[in-house]
Amino acid sequence: MINFRNNPKRSYNLGLVLVGLSCPTSWPWATIKGAECYICRRSGRFTRSGVILSKYRVMLGADFIGYPLKEILKKELSTNPKVSELLDFGVLSADDKNDYPNIGFGVARAIASGKADRGLLVCGTGIGMAIAANKVKGIRATVAHDSYSLERAVLSNNCQIISFGARVIAPEVAIKLILPWLDYEFDQTGSSSFKVKLLSNLELKEDEEN
């Protein structure tokens, strides 16, 4: 069943109960806006029968420690239908010793300026990259090494950037984490939106005081 938000009393029942049938959000139909799937709670651009989720320009970045994992995730994302454009900020080889603050800050600036929608950063622990990215005004970046934290980072905190630690999680785990990543979309009218606005206001207040 698919409920259309712009008319809460109206719903569409597909009239099918099939064992193993995938969620309608994975079905490739074209577009009616403003709906939510009852099966997985994901929202996007729905049709009378299904949904095409939002597409994102994704930028990746890593230092030399995170480079091998970045390349694995880059390959995985290159075939993801939710990725409209895949951008690589570097490093472009394990021999490139460009420090993580430059990479994390650069990716964050690209997102803040509208050149990309979401970012994926990789260093040894993920922590340094997240700190560097958060130096850019308007950016919310966090380390997420488990599925629940990654989900809430987007749905509760509207984080544009996720950071991984190549020395913390195995590539197989990182791949499983990013599979649903682009399915999550922050609800600007939800209960968490006020808290995220508070974060932005605190950032503005800090600028004014300085």
N, C-alpha and C positions, 0 to 999 in steps of 0.2 A: 504494500500500500504506500502511495506517495501523497503527502500532504502539501498543498500549495499554501505558502505563508500569507500571500496576499488575499486569500480567502480561506481562513482557518476551518470553516464549516464544510468546505468542499474537499473531497479526496478522491483519488483514483485507485481502485483496487484492480490489480492486474488480472485477478481471477484465476491465478495459477498457483498450485502448490506442487513444486517439483523437487525431489530430493537432489541435493547438490547444486541447485540453481544459485548462481552468483548474485550478489547485491546489484540492484538496478543501476547503481552509480558506475558500474564497470561496463555497462552496455552502450555501444557507440551510436547514439541517436543525436539529432540536431535540436534546436534550442527553444526552451521557454524558461524565462528567468524566475527565480524566487521560490525554491522548494527545498524540501529536506527529506531524505530517505529514512523511513522508519526502521529499516534493517540496520544501518550502520551510522545513522545520525549525521552523515556528511551532507553538506550543502553545495550547490553549484548551479549550473545552467541546465535546467531540466527540459525534457521534451514531454510529449503526452505519454511516452512509454519509458523514459529513462533520463540519463543525465550525461552531460559532458562537463567534467570538473574544470575549474579554472586552470589556466596554463601559466607557467612562471619562467622568467629569465633567471637562471641560477648561476651564480658565480662561485667558483671554488678557489681556495688558496691553501698553501701549506708551506712549511719550512722544509729543510732537507730531511728531517726526521719523519715528517708526515708525508713526504712525497710519494712513497710507494702506496700507501693507503689512499691518498688522493687520486692516484691514477686508477686504482681499482674502482673507487666510487664514481669517478668520471666515466668509466666504461659502462657502469651500471646505469647511470643517469642518462647517458647518451641514447638509450633505447626507451626511456620513460616517456610515454605519450603526454604527460603533464608538463614536460619541459619544452618550452617554445624556443629557448636559446640557451646554450651551455657555454659559459665563459670561464676562462682559466687565467687567474691573476698571477699564477706562479706559486712556487718555483717550477721551472721546467725540466729540472734534472736534480738528482741527488747530490750532484757536485756543486750546485748553487747554494752558497752559504748565506744568502740574504736572511736577515734575522726576522723572527716571527712578528715583532711589533710592526715592522713595515708592511708585512703581508696582511695581518689582521686589520690594521688601520686602513690600508688601501682598499680592501674588499668592502669594509664598512662605509667608506666614503663613496664608493661606487653605488652602493645601495641607497645611501642617503641622498645622493644626487639624481636618483632615478634611472641609473644605467642598468640596474639589475633589481630583481624583486626579492630574492632570497640568497643567502650565502651559506656555504659549508666550508668550515675551516678545520685544518688538521695540523697539530704539532705533537710534541711528546705526550703531554697530558691533556691538551685542549684548553687548559686554564689560561696560559699566557695569551693565546690567540683571542679568547673571549675578552680578557681584560683590555687588550689593544683595540678590539672592535668597539668596545663600550666607551672608548674615549671620543668617539664621534657622536655629536649631538643627534638625538632622535633614534639612535640605534639601540636595540636590545639584543644582546648576544649571551648565550649560555652554553655551558658544557652539559651534554645529555648522553649518558652511557647506558640508559635503560629506556624501555619503550614508554613507560608512564611519564617519566620526566620529559621526554621529547614531546609527547602529546600535549602535556600541560604547558610546556614552554610556548607553544603556539596558541593553544585554545585559551589559556588563562593569562599569559603574559605578552602575547603578540610579538614574540621574538622573531626577528627577521633572519637571524643567524644562529646556526647550531655549530658547536665546536666538538671535535672528537680528539681523543688522545691515542696516537698510534701505539704507544707503549702501555696502554690501559686495556683496550678492547681488541679482539681479534677481527680480521677483515670480515669473516662470516657474520659476526654480530653487527658490525657497522652496516653491512648490506641489508640485514633484516631491519635495522632501525630506520634506514632512509626509505624503505619501500612504502610505508604509509605517510611519510613526512609531508609530501606535497598534497595529500588528501586533507590535511588539517587546515582549517581556515578560521581565523579569528572572527568572532561575531561582534561587530561594532555596536550592536544594541544589547548585548548580553550583560550579565551581572559583573563580569570582569572588566568591562570597558571603562567604568568609572575609576578603577584602581590604576589602570594603565594611563589614563589621563592625569591622574595624580602624579605619576612618575614623570610625565612630560612637564607638568606644572612645576615640579620641584627642580627640574633641569633649567627651566626658564627663570625661576627665582634665583638660582645659583648664579646665572649669567647677569641678572640685574644687580645682585649684591656685589659682584666683582667689577 
